[in-house]
Amino acid sequence: MTTYTASSYLWLGDYEQARHHAERAVRSHDSTPAGQRSLSREAIAHLDLGIALAHLGAPDEAIAYGLRALSSPRMVTSVHARAGRPGHRPGCEIPRKQTGGGVSGGPGSNAGRNGIMSETDATLAARELRIRKPYFDLIASGIKTVEVRVAYASMRKIQPGQDLDFVCGEERLPTRVVRVSQYASFEEMLEQEDPIAIGGDLGKNPQELLAVIRSIYPPEKERLGVLAIGVEKVIL
């Protein structure tokens, strides 16, 4: 059932929850004896995880999971269909990695604030991050000025001065990165950063905020390192 849960969250555009449930599905399949596995569901779990990671700004990991899914010995129609239109939902298309480096908003996308540009197009390529509605609203209100992410290789490329669009469904909020701080753990990060600037009222209880963050990112992700990305809204 975890596989179907991840697929449902993809359709809803909640990529953090989709990632969480897809990772659980992958771990479940990996721990199942070979003769008892459903290879088609295993492939779908890998595709779902790849789609979620792509939307969360980790294209290299997304590609790895996608290739693992496509190497499945049981490529049923549903797997082919998902691979052909990954993560399709109204108003939501997955970013695609370009051969020239960086990430693009898709075929025919223009360099500029409406998409993610290749790093060859600008010194600091514009980026976009998908985010849940409550946190999107906190950034829009000016309360949340720090976005917390795991230090995937692609996320570590974000630099001060870079344009960063937060996206939630059809809504888009332009911001600019003012600083990027890296920490060894979420706990260390919360000791140095303002919890309210991260989670609004939730930050009034740092331990509760820590628990929420760790419910999103499992320990193996936290071990990659933690980024606190300071942002300011851009008035267009």
matplotlib code that plots the C-alpha trace (Angstrom):
import matplotlib.pyplot as plt

x = [0.0, 3.0, 3.6, 0.1, 0.4, 3.5, 1.7, -1.2, 1.0, 2.7, -0.7, -1.5, 1.9, 3.2, 6.6, 8.1, 5.4, 5.7, 9.5, 8.9, 6.4, 8.3, 11.5, 9.5, 8.2, 11.7, 13.1, 10.2, 10.8, 14.6, 14.0, 11.5, 12.9, 13.5, 10.9, 8.2, 8.7, 6.3, 8.8, 6.3, 5.4, 9.1, 9.7, 6.9, 8.2, 11.6, 9.9, 7.9, 11.0, 12.8, 10.0, 9.7, 13.5, 13.5, 10.8, 12.8, 15.9, 17.9, 18.2, 21.2, 19.5, 16.2, 17.9, 19.6, 16.2, 14.6, 17.2, 16.9, 13.2, 13.6, 16.1, 13.4, 13.0, 9.2, 8.3, 4.5, 2.4, 1.8, 5.6, 6.1, 3.2, 4.6, 8.1, 6.7, 4.8, 6.5, 4.5, 2.0, -0.7, -2.5, 0.0, 2.9, 5.7, 8.9, 12.2, 14.5, 18.2, 20.0, 23.2, 24.7, 24.7, 22.2, 18.5, 15.8, 12.1, 11.6, 11.8, 11.3, 11.7, 13.2, 16.0, 14.6, 12.4, 9.8, 12.1, 15.3, 18.1, 21.2, 24.3, 25.8, 23.1, 23.9, 26.6, 23.9, 21.2, 17.6, 16.2, 12.8, 11.8, 8.4, 7.1, 4.1, 1.3, 1.7, 5.4, 4.8, 2.4, 4.9, 7.5, 4.9, 4.1, 7.7, 7.8, 9.8, 13.1, 15.1, 14.4, 15.9, 16.9, 19.2, 22.5, 22.1, 24.8, 22.4, 21.2, 24.8, 25.1, 22.7, 24.6, 23.9, 22.5, 20.8, 17.1, 15.0, 11.3, 9.1, 6.3, 3.1, 0.6, -0.1, 1.4, 4.9, 6.9, 10.1, 12.9, 16.6, 19.2, 21.0, 23.1, 23.6, 24.8, 25.7, 25.4, 26.1, 22.7, 19.2, 19.9, 23.1, 21.2, 18.4, 21.0, 22.4, 19.3, 16.1, 13.5, 10.6, 12.3, 12.2, 8.8, 6.7, 4.7, 6.0, 9.5, 8.3, 9.0, 12.4, 12.1, 8.7, 10.1, 13.0, 10.7, 8.7, 11.8, 13.1, 9.7, 10.3, 13.9, 15.1, 18.5, 20.3, 19.3, 20.3, 23.7, 24.2, 24.3, 21.8, 21.4, 19.8, 19.0, 18.3, 16.0, 14.3, 11.2, 11.7, 9.2, 8.7]
y = [0.0, 2.3, 2.4, 3.6, 6.2, 7.7, 7.8, 9.6, 12.2, 12.8, 13.5, 16.0, 17.7, 16.9, 15.8, 15.5, 13.1, 11.3, 10.9, 9.7, 7.0, 6.0, 5.5, 3.3, 1.3, 0.9, -0.3, -2.7, -4.2, -4.4, -6.4, -8.9, -12.2, -12.3, -14.9, -12.9, -9.5, -7.7, -6.4, -4.1, -2.4, -2.2, -0.4, 2.0, 2.7, 3.6, 5.8, 7.6, 8.2, 9.6, 11.9, 13.2, 13.8, 15.7, 18.0, 18.5, 19.6, 16.4, 15.5, 13.2, 10.9, 11.2, 9.9, 7.0, 5.8, 6.2, 4.1, 1.5, 1.3, 1.1, -1.8, -3.9, -7.3, -6.8, -3.7, -3.8, -1.2, 0.9, 1.3, 2.3, 4.8, 6.4, 6.6, 8.3, 10.9, 11.1, 12.8, 14.3, 16.3, 19.6, 22.5, 20.3, 19.0, 17.4, 19.3, 17.4, 17.3, 18.7, 17.4, 20.9, 20.8, 22.2, 21.6, 23.0, 23.5, 21.2, 21.3, 24.8, 26.5, 30.0, 31.2, 33.5, 33.5, 31.2, 28.2, 26.7, 27.7, 25.8, 26.8, 27.7, 30.3, 32.5, 32.8, 32.1, 30.0, 30.6, 27.7, 26.6, 24.6, 23.1, 23.6, 22.8, 25.4, 26.3, 27.1, 28.9, 31.2, 31.8, 32.9, 35.1, 36.7, 37.5, 35.3, 32.5, 33.7, 30.4, 27.3, 24.0, 21.3, 18.3, 18.9, 17.0, 17.7, 19.8, 21.8, 22.6, 24.5, 27.2, 30.4, 33.9, 36.3, 33.5, 33.8, 31.1, 30.6, 28.7, 26.9, 25.4, 24.2, 27.1, 29.7, 31.0, 33.2, 34.8, 35.2, 35.8, 33.9, 36.0, 33.3, 29.6, 27.9, 24.3, 22.2, 18.6, 17.9, 19.5, 19.8, 21.8, 23.9, 24.8, 25.8, 28.5, 29.5, 31.3, 28.5, 30.9, 32.1, 28.4, 27.2, 30.2, 29.4, 25.9, 27.3, 28.5, 25.0, 24.0, 20.4, 20.1, 21.7, 19.3, 16.4, 17.6, 18.1, 14.7, 13.2, 14.5, 13.6, 10.1, 9.7, 8.6, 11.9, 14.0, 12.4, 14.1, 17.4, 20.2, 23.5, 26.6, 28.9, 32.5, 34.2, 37.6, 38.2, 39.8, 42.5, 42.2]
z = [0.0, 0.6, -3.2, -3.9, -1.1, -2.7, -6.1, -4.5, -2.9, -6.2, -7.8, -5.0, -5.5, -1.9, -3.0, 0.5, 1.6, -1.8, -1.2, 2.3, 1.3, -1.8, 0.3, 2.7, -0.3, -1.7, 1.6, 2.0, -1.5, -0.8, 2.4, 0.7, -0.4, -4.2, -4.9, -3.1, -4.7, -7.0, -9.6, -11.2, -7.9, -7.1, -10.4, -9.7, -6.2, -7.8, -10.4, -7.7, -5.6, -8.7, -9.6, -6.0, -5.8, -9.1, -7.8, -4.6, -6.4, -6.5, -10.3, -10.0, -7.5, -9.4, -12.6, -10.7, -9.3, -12.7, -14.4, -11.7, -12.4, -16.2, -15.7, -14.1, -15.7, -15.5, -17.5, -17.5, -19.2, -16.1, -15.6, -19.2, -18.9, -15.7, -17.2, -20.3, -18.3, -14.9, -12.2, -14.6, -12.8, -13.7, -13.7, -12.8, -15.1, -13.8, -14.5, -16.9, -16.7, -19.8, -21.3, -21.1, -17.3, -14.8, -14.9, -17.3, -16.9, -19.9, -23.7, -25.0, -21.7, -21.8, -19.6, -17.0, -13.9, -15.5, -15.4, -14.1, -16.4, -17.3, -15.5, -18.9, -19.3, -16.3, -13.7, -11.0, -12.6, -11.3, -9.4, -8.2, -5.1, -4.5, -1.0, 1.1, 1.3, 5.0, 4.5, 1.2, 3.0, 5.8, 3.2, 1.5, 4.8, 5.5, 8.7, 7.2, 5.9, 6.2, 4.1, 5.3, 2.9, 2.9, 1.3, -1.9, -4.4, -6.5, -3.5, -2.5, -5.8, -4.5, -3.8, -2.3, -4.9, -6.8, -7.7, -6.1, -6.8, -4.4, -6.1, -4.6, -7.1, -9.4, -7.1, -7.5, -5.1, -6.3, -3.7, -3.7, -1.7, 0.8, 2.4, 2.6, 5.8, 6.1, 9.3, 10.3, 11.7, 12.1, 15.8, 15.2, 12.7, 15.2, 17.7, 15.3, 13.4, 14.5, 14.7, 14.0, 10.8, 9.8, 11.0, 12.2, 15.3, 15.2, 15.9, 19.3, 20.5, 18.8, 19.9, 18.2, 15.1, 15.1, 15.4, 12.4, 10.3, 11.1, 10.2, 6.7, 6.4, 7.6, 9.3, 6.1, 4.5, 7.5, 7.3, 3.9, 5.8, 6.3, 4.5, 5.9, 2.9, 3.9, 1.4, 0.9, -1.2, -4.6, -5.7, -9.5]

ax = plt.figure().add_subplot(projection="3d")
ax.plot(x, y, z, "-o")
ax.set_aspect("equal")
plt.show()
